[in-house]
Amino acid sequence: MVDESEIKFKGYKIFCFNGVPKIVQVDFDHFTNHKRNLYDVEWNYLPVSIHYSTVQNNIVNKPENLGKMLNLAKILFKNIPHVRVEFYSIHNKNNFGELTFTHGAGYENFEPKEFSLQMESCLELPKVKI
């Protein structure tokens, strides 16, 4: 088992809509009592949860290289209707983690439900002529 206190990096999962980053997810206490905080791109805590509890009084420090992560997401995913891209910040360098097109396999919901509607309104699917 890994002692999480020994882990020197965090994963930042950025939800993008047509290349526009909207929210950043940070997971913590993976190995004990998994929790998850969400922030807007200005690093304001959002009182929203997805599947795991959120902890308002456990504010994760804004990574120094957040701006670079957000810019990379904008450039790389500008033509994708929705993607969650994960970066790991290791010694203030951005390292690509993964792309996710359906968070939680589509089964994890935002709470409160109104936030789901807000995120849904960000989704613009391409127009297809039939």
DSSP file (Angstrom, degrees, kcal/mol; ACC not computed):
  #  RESIDUE AA STRUCTURE BP1 BP2  ACC     N-H-->O    O-->H-N    N-H-->O    O-->H-N    TCO  KAPPA ALPHA  PHI   PSI    X-CA   Y-CA   Z-CA
    1    1 A M              0   0    0      0, 0.0     2,-0.4     0, 0.0    30,-0.0   0.000 360.0 360.0 360.0 141.7    0.0    0.0    0.0
    2    2 A V        -     0   0    0      1,-0.0     2,-0.8     2,-0.0    29,-0.1  -0.714 360.0-131.4 -90.5 134.5    1.2    3.5   -0.9
    3    3 A D    >   -     0   0    0     -2,-0.4     3,-2.2     1,-0.2     4,-0.4  -0.781  15.1-152.3 -83.1 111.6    1.5    6.1    1.9
    4    4 A E  G >  S+     0   0    0     -2,-0.8     3,-1.4     1,-0.3    -1,-0.2   0.770  90.6  68.2 -61.0 -26.1   -0.3    9.1    0.2
    5    5 A S  G 3  S+     0   0    0      1,-0.3    -1,-0.3    -3,-0.1    -2,-0.0   0.717  96.2  56.8 -65.9 -17.6    1.8   11.6    2.3
    6    6 A E  G <  S+     0   0    0     -3,-2.2     2,-0.5     2,-0.0    -1,-0.3   0.581  81.1 102.7 -87.5 -10.7    4.8   10.4    0.3
    7    7 A I    <   -     0   0    0     -3,-1.4    -3,-0.0    -4,-0.4    -5,-0.0  -0.631  52.4-169.5 -77.4 124.1    3.2   11.3   -3.0
    8    8 A K        +     0   0    0     -2,-0.5    83,-0.4     2,-0.0     2,-0.3   0.203  61.0  56.2-102.0  13.6    4.8   14.6   -4.2
    9    9 A F        -     0   0    0     81,-0.1     2,-0.3    82,-0.1    81,-0.1  -0.949  62.8-148.1-141.6 162.2    2.4   15.4   -7.1
   10   10 A K  E     -A   89   0A   0     79,-0.7    79,-1.8    -2,-0.3     2,-0.4  -0.936  17.2-125.7-128.6 153.3   -1.3   15.9   -7.7
   11   11 A G  E     -A   88   0A   0     -2,-0.3     2,-0.5    16,-0.3    16,-0.5  -0.845  18.4-159.9 -97.2 135.6   -3.5   15.2  -10.6
   12   12 A Y  E     -AB  87  26A   0     75,-3.2    75,-2.3    -2,-0.4     2,-0.7  -0.968   3.5-159.6-117.9 116.6   -5.6   18.0  -12.0
   13   13 A K  E     -AB  86  25A   0     12,-2.5    12,-3.0    -2,-0.5     2,-0.6  -0.863   8.4-161.5-102.7 114.7   -8.5   17.0  -14.1
   14   14 A I  E     -AB  85  24A   0     71,-3.3    71,-2.5    -2,-0.7     2,-0.6  -0.853   9.3-146.6-104.4 120.7   -9.7   19.8  -16.3
   15   15 A F  E     -AB  84  23A   0      8,-2.7     7,-3.0    -2,-0.6     8,-1.0  -0.774  24.7-172.1 -85.9 117.8  -13.2   19.6  -17.8
   16   16 A C  E     -AB  83  21A   0     67,-3.1    67,-1.9    -2,-0.6     2,-0.5  -0.887  18.5-164.5-116.7 143.3  -13.1   21.3  -21.3
   17   17 A F  E >  S- B   0  20A   0      3,-2.0     3,-1.6    -2,-0.4    65,-0.2  -0.966  82.8 -23.6-126.1 112.4  -15.9   22.2  -23.6
   18   18 A N  T 3  S-     0   0    0     62,-1.6    60,-0.2    -2,-0.5    -1,-0.1   0.892 130.0 -48.2  49.6  44.2  -14.8   22.9  -27.2
   19   19 A G  T 3  S+     0   0    0     58,-0.7    -1,-0.3    61,-0.6    59,-0.2   0.503 113.3 120.5  80.1   4.8  -11.4   23.8  -25.8
   20   20 A V  E <   -B   17   0A   0     -3,-1.6    -3,-2.0    57,-0.2    -1,-0.2  -0.885  59.1-139.4-104.8 110.0  -12.7   26.0  -23.1
   21   21 A P  E     +B   16   0A   0      0, 0.0    -5,-0.2     0, 0.0    20,-0.2  -0.460  28.9 168.4 -65.4 135.0  -11.7   24.8  -19.6
   22   22 A K  E     +     0   0A   0     -7,-3.0    19,-0.6     1,-0.4     2,-0.3   0.749  56.7   9.5-115.9 -47.4  -14.6   25.2  -17.2
   23   23 A I  E     -BC  15  40A   0     -8,-1.0    -8,-2.7    17,-0.2     2,-0.4  -0.957  55.8-144.3-139.5 157.3  -13.7   23.3  -14.0
   24   24 A V  E     -BC  14  39A   0     15,-2.8    15,-2.3    -2,-0.3     2,-0.4  -0.986  13.7-155.6-123.5 129.3  -10.7   21.6  -12.3
   25   25 A Q  E     -BC  13  38A   0    -12,-3.0   -12,-2.5    -2,-0.4     2,-0.4  -0.873   8.3-173.0-105.1 134.4  -11.1   18.5  -10.2
   26   26 A V  E     -BC  12  37A   0     11,-2.7    11,-2.7    -2,-0.4     2,-0.3  -0.988   7.8-158.2-128.9 122.7   -8.6   17.5   -7.6
   27   27 A D  E     + C   0  36A   0    -16,-0.5     2,-0.3    -2,-0.4   -16,-0.3  -0.730  16.5 171.6 -97.3 147.8   -8.8   14.2   -5.7
   28   28 A F  E     + C   0  35A   0      7,-2.2     7,-2.5    -2,-0.3   -18,-0.0  -0.962  53.3  37.0-150.4 167.5   -7.2   13.6   -2.4
   29   29 A D    >>  +     0   0    0     -2,-0.3     3,-1.2     5,-0.2     4,-0.9   0.861  65.5 163.4  54.9  39.2   -7.1   11.0    0.4
   30   30 A H  T 34  +     0   0    0      1,-0.3     4,-0.4     2,-0.1    -1,-0.1   0.858  69.8  41.3 -51.8 -41.0   -7.2    8.3   -2.3
   31   31 A F  T 34 S+     0   0    0      2,-0.1    -1,-0.3   -29,-0.1    -2,-0.1   0.433 126.4  26.8 -97.2   0.4   -6.1    5.5   -0.1
   32   32 A T  T <4 S-     0   0    0     -3,-1.2    -2,-0.1   -28,-0.0     2,-0.1   0.672 136.4 -11.1-123.8 -63.5   -8.0    6.3    3.1
   33   33 A N  S  < S-     0   0    0     -4,-0.9    -3,-0.1     2,-0.0    -2,-0.1  -0.603  77.3-136.4-146.5  75.9  -11.3    8.2    2.6
   34   34 A H        +     0   0    0     -4,-0.4    19,-0.5    -2,-0.1     2,-0.3   0.020  31.0 171.9 -45.3 129.5  -11.4    9.4   -1.1
   35   35 A K  E     -Cd  28  53A   0     -7,-2.5    -7,-2.2    17,-0.2     2,-0.3  -0.894  16.5-155.3-135.8 166.7  -12.6   13.0   -1.5
   36   36 A R  E     -C   27   0A   0     17,-2.9     2,-0.3    -2,-0.3    -9,-0.2  -0.971   2.3-163.9-150.4 126.3  -12.7   15.4   -4.4
   37   37 A N  E     -C   26   0A   0    -11,-2.7   -11,-2.7    -2,-0.3     2,-0.4  -0.861   9.3-151.7-109.8 149.2  -12.8   19.2   -4.6
   38   38 A L  E     -CE  25  46A   0      8,-0.6     8,-3.0    -2,-0.3     2,-0.3  -0.941  13.3-177.7-120.2 143.0  -13.8   21.2   -7.7
   39   39 A Y  E     -CE  24  45A   0    -15,-2.3   -15,-2.8    -2,-0.4     6,-0.2  -0.950  25.6-120.8-134.0 151.9  -12.6   24.7   -8.6
   40   40 A D  E >   -C   23   0A   0      4,-2.1     3,-1.9    -2,-0.3   -17,-0.2  -0.315  47.5 -91.9 -79.6 179.6  -13.3   27.1  -11.4
   41   41 A V  T 3  S+     0   0    0    -19,-0.6   -18,-0.1     1,-0.3    29,-0.1   0.634 129.2  58.2 -73.7 -11.1  -10.5   28.2  -13.6
   42   42 A E  T 3  S-     0   0    0      2,-0.1    -1,-0.3     0, 0.0    -2,-0.0   0.354 121.7-109.9 -91.8   3.6   -9.8   31.1  -11.3
   43   43 A W    <   +     0   0    0     -3,-1.9     2,-0.5     1,-0.3    -2,-0.1   0.820  65.5 151.9  69.2  38.1   -9.3   28.6   -8.5
   44   44 A N        -     0   0    0      1,-0.0    -4,-2.1    -4,-0.0    -1,-0.3  -0.853  51.8-111.5 -91.8 130.8  -12.4   29.5   -6.6
   45   45 A Y  E     -E   39   0A   0     -2,-0.5    -6,-0.2    -6,-0.2    11,-0.0  -0.367  28.2-148.0 -60.8 135.4  -13.7   26.5   -4.6
   46   46 A L  E     -E   38   0A   0     -8,-3.0     2,-2.7     2,-0.1    -8,-0.6  -0.939  12.2-136.4-108.2 125.7  -17.0   25.2   -6.0
   47   47 A P        +     0   0    0      0, 0.0     2,-0.3     0, 0.0    -8,-0.1  -0.334  69.7 113.8 -77.5  61.7  -19.5   23.7   -3.5
   48   48 A V        -     0   0    0     -2,-2.7     2,-0.3   -10,-0.2   -10,-0.3  -0.946  48.5-159.1-132.7 146.9  -20.2   20.8   -5.9
   49   49 A S  E     -G  111   0B   0     62,-2.5    62,-2.4    -2,-0.3     2,-0.4  -0.926  10.3-160.2-128.1 157.4  -19.5   17.1   -5.7
   50   50 A I  E    S-G  110   0B   0      2,-0.7     2,-3.2    -2,-0.3    60,-0.2  -0.903  75.3 -48.5-133.9 105.1  -19.1   14.3   -8.2
   51   51 A H  S    S+     0   0    0     58,-1.0     2,-0.3    -2,-0.4    59,-0.1  -0.161 126.3  65.5  68.1 -48.3  -19.5   10.8   -6.6
   52   52 A Y  S    S-     0   0    0     -2,-3.2    -2,-0.7     1,-0.1   -17,-0.2  -0.728  95.3 -93.0-104.2 155.7  -17.1   11.6   -3.7
   53   53 A S  B     -d   35   0A   0    -19,-0.5   -17,-2.9    -2,-0.3     2,-0.3  -0.240  33.2-137.9 -62.9 150.9  -17.5   14.1   -0.9
   54   54 A T        -     0   0    0    -19,-0.2     2,-0.5   -17,-0.0   -17,-0.2  -0.835   7.4-150.8-106.9 151.1  -16.2   17.5   -1.2
   55   55 A V    >   -     0   0    0     -2,-0.3     3,-1.7     3,-0.2   -20,-0.0  -0.882   8.9-171.9-129.1  99.7  -14.4   19.2    1.7
   56   56 A Q  T 3  S+     0   0    0     -2,-0.5     3,-0.2     1,-0.3    -1,-0.1   0.845  86.9  53.0 -61.1 -36.5  -14.7   23.0    1.7
   57   57 A N  T 3  S+     0   0    0      1,-0.2     2,-0.3     2,-0.0    -1,-0.3   0.377  96.6  71.2 -85.8   8.6  -12.2   23.5    4.6
   58   58 A N  S <  S-     0   0    0     -3,-1.7     2,-0.4     2,-0.0    -1,-0.2  -0.565  71.5-179.9-116.2  65.4   -9.6   21.4    2.8
   59   59 A I        -     0   0    0     -2,-0.3     2,-0.3    -3,-0.2    -3,-0.1  -0.522  21.8-137.5 -72.9 125.0   -8.7   23.9    0.1
   60   60 A V        -     0   0    0     -2,-0.4    -1,-0.1     1,-0.1     2,-0.0  -0.646  27.7-107.2 -81.0 135.8   -6.0   22.6   -2.2
   61   61 A N        -     0   0    0     -2,-0.3    -1,-0.1     1,-0.1   -18,-0.0  -0.358  35.7-105.9 -64.1 141.2   -3.4   25.1   -3.1
   62   62 A K        -     0   0    0    -19,-0.1    -1,-0.1     1,-0.1     2,-0.1  -0.503  39.3-115.1 -66.2 129.0   -3.6   26.5   -6.7
   63   63 A P    >   -     0   0    0      0, 0.0     3,-1.7     0, 0.0     4,-0.3  -0.424  13.9-130.1 -68.2 141.8   -0.7   25.0   -8.7
   64   64 A E  T 3  S+     0   0    0      1,-0.3     3,-0.4     2,-0.1     4,-0.1   0.814 108.1  48.4 -59.7 -30.5    1.8   27.5   -9.9
   65   65 A N  T 3> S+     0   0    0      1,-0.2     4,-2.0     2,-0.1    -1,-0.3   0.093  73.3 114.6-100.8  22.6    1.6   26.1  -13.4
   66   66 A L  H <> S+     0   0    0     -3,-1.7     4,-2.8     1,-0.2     5,-0.2   0.913  74.4  56.3 -58.7 -43.1   -2.2   26.1  -13.7
   67   67 A G  H  > S+     0   0    0     -3,-0.4     4,-2.3    -4,-0.3    -1,-0.2   0.888 107.1  48.9 -57.0 -40.4   -2.2   28.7  -16.4
   68   68 A K  H  > S+     0   0    0      2,-0.2     4,-2.5     1,-0.2    -1,-0.2   0.905 110.8  50.5 -66.2 -41.2    0.0   26.5  -18.5
   69   69 A M  H  X S+     0   0    0     -4,-2.0     4,-2.3     1,-0.2    -2,-0.2   0.936 111.7  47.6 -61.2 -45.9   -2.3   23.5  -18.0
   70   70 A L  H  X S+     0   0    0     -4,-2.8     4,-2.2     1,-0.2    -2,-0.2   0.896 112.0  49.7 -63.9 -40.8   -5.3   25.6  -19.0
   71   71 A N  H  X S+     0   0    0     -4,-2.3     4,-2.3    -5,-0.2    -1,-0.2   0.905 110.1  50.4 -65.3 -41.4   -3.6   26.9  -22.1
   72   72 A L  H  X S+     0   0    0     -4,-2.5     4,-2.8     1,-0.2     5,-0.3   0.922 110.4  50.2 -60.8 -43.3   -2.5   23.5  -23.2
   73   73 A A  H  X S+     0   0    0     -4,-2.3     4,-1.9     1,-0.2    -2,-0.2   0.909 109.8  51.0 -61.4 -42.2   -6.0   22.2  -22.8
   74   74 A K  H  < S+     0   0    0     -4,-2.2     4,-0.3     1,-0.2    -1,-0.2   0.923 115.9  41.0 -60.3 -45.6   -7.4   25.1  -24.9
   75   75 A I  H >< S+     0   0    0     -4,-2.3     3,-0.7     1,-0.2    -2,-0.2   0.940 118.8  42.6 -70.2 -48.7   -4.9   24.5  -27.7
   76   76 A L  H 3< S+     0   0    0     -4,-2.8     3,-0.2     1,-0.2    -1,-0.2   0.784 123.7  32.7 -73.1 -28.3   -5.1   20.7  -27.8
   77   77 A F  T >< S+     0   0    0     -4,-1.9     3,-1.5    -5,-0.3   -58,-0.7   0.055  74.1 120.6-121.9  26.4   -8.8   20.2  -27.4
   78   78 A K  T <  S+     0   0    0     -3,-0.7    -1,-0.1    -4,-0.3    -2,-0.1   0.760  82.0  44.1 -65.0 -24.7  -10.4   23.2  -29.1
   79   79 A N  T 3  S+     0   0    0     -3,-0.2    -1,-0.3   -60,-0.1    -2,-0.1   0.230  92.1  95.7-105.0  14.6  -12.3   21.0  -31.6
   80   80 A I    <   -     0   0    0     -3,-1.5   -62,-1.6     1,-0.1   -61,-0.6  -0.920  67.2-144.8-108.0 124.1  -13.6   18.4  -29.1
   81   81 A P  S    S-     0   0    0      0, 0.0     2,-0.3     0, 0.0   -63,-0.3   0.882  81.6  -4.0 -55.8 -42.1  -17.1   19.0  -27.7
   82   82 A H        +     0   0    0    -65,-0.2     2,-0.3    41,-0.1   -65,-0.2  -0.954  69.3 151.6-155.0 134.7  -16.2   17.6  -24.3
   83   83 A V  E     -A   16   0A   0    -67,-1.9   -67,-3.1    -2,-0.3     2,-0.6  -0.975  31.9-141.6-154.9 148.6  -13.2   16.0  -22.7
   84   84 A R  E     -AF  15 100A   0     16,-2.8    16,-2.2    -2,-0.3     2,-0.4  -0.970  25.6-165.7-111.1 117.5  -11.7   15.8  -19.3
   85   85 A V  E     -AF  14  99A   0    -71,-2.5   -71,-3.3    -2,-0.6     2,-0.5  -0.857   5.7-149.3-107.5 137.5   -7.9   16.0  -19.5
   86   86 A E  E     -AF  13  98A   0     12,-2.7    11,-3.4    -2,-0.4    12,-0.6  -0.909  14.2-178.7-111.1 129.5   -5.6   15.1  -16.6
   87   87 A F  E     -AF  12  96A   0    -75,-2.3   -75,-3.2    -2,-0.5     2,-0.5  -0.935  16.2-146.7-118.0 146.3   -2.3   16.7  -16.0
   88   88 A Y  E     -AF  11  95A   0      7,-3.3     7,-2.1    -2,-0.4     2,-0.8  -0.956  10.8-145.0-108.7 132.3    0.1   15.8  -13.2
   89   89 A S  E     +AF  10  94A   0    -79,-1.8   -79,-0.7    -2,-0.5     2,-0.5  -0.865  24.8 173.0 -98.8 108.9    2.2   18.7  -11.9
   90   90 A I  E >  S- F   0  93A   0      3,-2.2     3,-1.2    -2,-0.8   -81,-0.1  -0.965  75.4 -18.6-120.9 114.5    5.6   17.3  -10.9
   91   91 A H  T 3  S-     0   0    0     -2,-0.5    -1,-0.2   -83,-0.4     3,-0.1   0.896 126.2 -58.0  53.3  43.5    8.2   19.9   -9.9
   92   92 A N  T 3  S+     0   0    0      1,-0.2     2,-0.4    -3,-0.1    -1,-0.3   0.699 112.3 122.1  60.4  23.7    5.9   22.6  -11.6
   93   93 A K  E <   -F   90   0A   0     -3,-1.2    -3,-2.2     2,-0.0     2,-0.5  -0.928  64.8-120.6-112.7 142.0    6.2   20.8  -14.9
   94   94 A N  E     -F   89   0A   0     -2,-0.4     2,-0.5    -5,-0.2    -5,-0.2  -0.685  28.9-175.7 -84.4 127.3    3.0   19.6  -16.7
   95   95 A N  E     -F   88   0A   0     -7,-2.1    -7,-3.3    -2,-0.5     2,-0.1  -0.991  26.6-121.2-123.7 127.5    2.9   15.9  -17.4
   96   96 A F  E     +F   87   0A   0     -2,-0.5    -9,-0.2    -9,-0.2     3,-0.1  -0.436  31.9 174.1 -68.5 136.2    0.0   14.5  -19.4
   97   97 A G  E     -     0   0A   0    -11,-3.4     2,-0.3     1,-0.3   -10,-0.2   0.800  48.5 -49.8-104.0 -71.3   -2.1   11.9  -17.6
   98   98 A E  E     -F   86   0A   0    -12,-0.6   -12,-2.7     2,-0.0     2,-0.4  -0.981  37.0-117.2-162.3 166.9   -5.1   10.8  -19.6
   99   99 A L  E     -F   85   0A   0     -2,-0.3     2,-0.4   -14,-0.2   -14,-0.2  -0.946  24.4-169.5-112.3 138.8   -8.2   11.9  -21.6
  100  100 A T  E     -F   84   0A   0    -16,-2.2   -16,-2.8    -2,-0.4     3,-0.2  -0.993  13.3-179.2-130.7 125.4  -11.6   10.9  -20.5
  101  101 A F  S    S+     0   0    0     -2,-0.4     2,-0.3     1,-0.3    -1,-0.1   0.637  82.7  35.0 -98.6 -17.2  -14.7   11.5  -22.7
  102  102 A T  S >  S-     0   0    0    -18,-0.1     3,-1.8     5,-0.0    -1,-0.3  -0.814  85.6-138.9-137.9  97.3  -17.3   10.2  -20.2
  103  103 A H  G > >S+     0   0    0     -2,-0.3     3,-2.1     1,-0.3     5,-0.7  -0.276  88.3   0.9 -56.8 131.3  -16.4   11.0  -16.6
  104  104 A G  G > 5S-     0   0    0      1,-0.3     3,-2.3     2,-0.2    -1,-0.3   0.826 127.7 -69.4  58.9  32.1  -17.2    8.1  -14.3
  105  105 A A  G < 5S-     0   0    0     -3,-1.8    -1,-0.3     1,-0.3    -2,-0.2   0.724  90.5 -64.1  56.5  22.6  -18.3    6.1  -17.4
  106  106 A G  G < 5S+     0   0    0     -3,-2.1    -1,-0.3    -4,-0.1    -2,-0.2   0.512 126.4  95.8  82.9   4.8  -21.3    8.4  -17.5
  107  107 A Y  T < 5 +     0   0    0     -3,-2.3     2,-0.5    -4,-0.2    -3,-0.2   0.573  55.5  90.3-104.6 -11.9  -22.6    7.2  -14.1
  108  108 A E      < -     0   0    0     -5,-0.7     2,-0.3    -4,-0.2    -2,-0.1  -0.770  63.7-157.2 -91.3 126.4  -21.2    9.8  -11.7
  109  109 A N        -     0   0    0     -2,-0.5   -58,-1.0     1,-0.0     2,-0.2  -0.734  15.2-118.0-105.8 148.8  -23.5   12.8  -11.2
  110  110 A F  E     -G   50   0B   0     -2,-0.3   -60,-0.2   -60,-0.2     6,-0.2  -0.581  35.9-120.2 -75.1 143.1  -22.8   16.3  -10.1
  111  111 A E  E    S+G   49   0B   0    -62,-2.4   -62,-2.5    -2,-0.2     2,-0.2  -0.999  96.3  44.2-125.9 129.4  -24.5   17.4   -6.9
  112  112 A P  S >> S-     0   0    0      0, 0.0     3,-1.7     0, 0.0     4,-0.7   0.505  86.9-138.9 -73.5 159.1  -26.4   19.6   -6.7
  113  113 A K  H >> S+     0   0    0      1,-0.3     4,-1.4     2,-0.2     3,-0.6   0.781  98.1  70.0 -60.4 -28.2  -28.3   18.6   -9.9
  114  114 A E  H 3> S+     0   0    0      1,-0.3     4,-1.8     2,-0.2    -1,-0.3   0.825  92.8  58.5 -59.7 -30.5  -28.5   22.2  -11.0
  115  115 A F  H <> S+     0   0    0     -3,-1.7     4,-2.5     2,-0.2    -1,-0.3   0.863  99.3  57.5 -68.9 -33.7  -24.8   22.1  -11.6
  116  116 A S  H <X S+     0   0    0     -4,-0.7     4,-2.7    -3,-0.6    -1,-0.2   0.916 106.9  48.8 -58.8 -42.7  -25.2   19.2  -14.0
  117  117 A L  H  X S+     0   0    0     -4,-1.4     4,-1.8     2,-0.2    -1,-0.2   0.881 109.2  52.7 -65.4 -37.5  -27.6   21.5  -16.0
  118  118 A Q  H  < S+     0   0    0     -4,-1.8     4,-0.5     2,-0.2    -2,-0.2   0.923 112.5  44.3 -63.2 -44.2  -25.0   24.3  -16.0
  119  119 A M  H >X S+     0   0    0     -4,-2.5     3,-1.3     1,-0.2     4,-0.5   0.890 110.2  55.8 -67.3 -39.1  -22.3   21.9  -17.3
  120  120 A E  H >< S+     0   0    0     -4,-2.7     3,-1.4     1,-0.3    -1,-0.2   0.865  99.3  60.5 -60.9 -35.6  -24.7   20.5  -19.9
  121  121 A S  T 3< S+     0   0    0     -4,-1.8    -1,-0.3     1,-0.3    -2,-0.2   0.691  97.5  60.7 -67.7 -16.3  -25.4   24.1  -21.2
  122  122 A C  T <4 S+     0   0    0     -3,-1.3     2,-0.5    -4,-0.5    -1,-0.3   0.667  83.7  98.2 -80.1 -17.6  -21.6   24.3  -22.0
  123  123 A L    <<  +     0   0    0     -3,-1.4     2,-0.5    -4,-0.5   -41,-0.1  -0.614  47.8 178.3 -81.7 120.5  -21.9   21.3  -24.4
  124  124 A E        -     0   0    0     -2,-0.5     3,-0.1   -43,-0.3  -106,-0.1  -0.944  13.4-157.5-121.5 107.6  -22.2   22.3  -28.1
  125  125 A L        -     0   0    0     -2,-0.5     3,-0.0     1,-0.1   -45,-0.0  -0.564  29.9 -97.4 -83.5 148.4  -22.3   19.3  -30.4
  126  126 A P        -     0   0    0      0, 0.0     2,-0.4     0, 0.0    -1,-0.1  -0.305  39.0-110.9 -63.2 147.2  -21.4   19.7  -34.0
  127  127 A K        -     0   0    0     -3,-0.1     2,-0.5     2,-0.0    -3,-0.0  -0.664  35.2-167.0 -80.3 130.1  -24.2   20.2  -36.5
  128  128 A V        -     0   0    0     -2,-0.4     2,-0.4    -3,-0.0    -3,-0.0  -0.979  13.7-139.8-122.8 128.1  -24.7   17.2  -38.8
  129  129 A K              0   0    0     -2,-0.5    -2,-0.0     1,-0.1     0, 0.0  -0.722 360.0 360.0 -85.1 133.2  -26.8   17.3  -41.9
  130  130 A I              0   0    0     -2,-0.4    -1,-0.1     0, 0.0    -2,-0.0   0.380 360.0 360.0-108.4 360.0  -28.8   14.1  -42.4
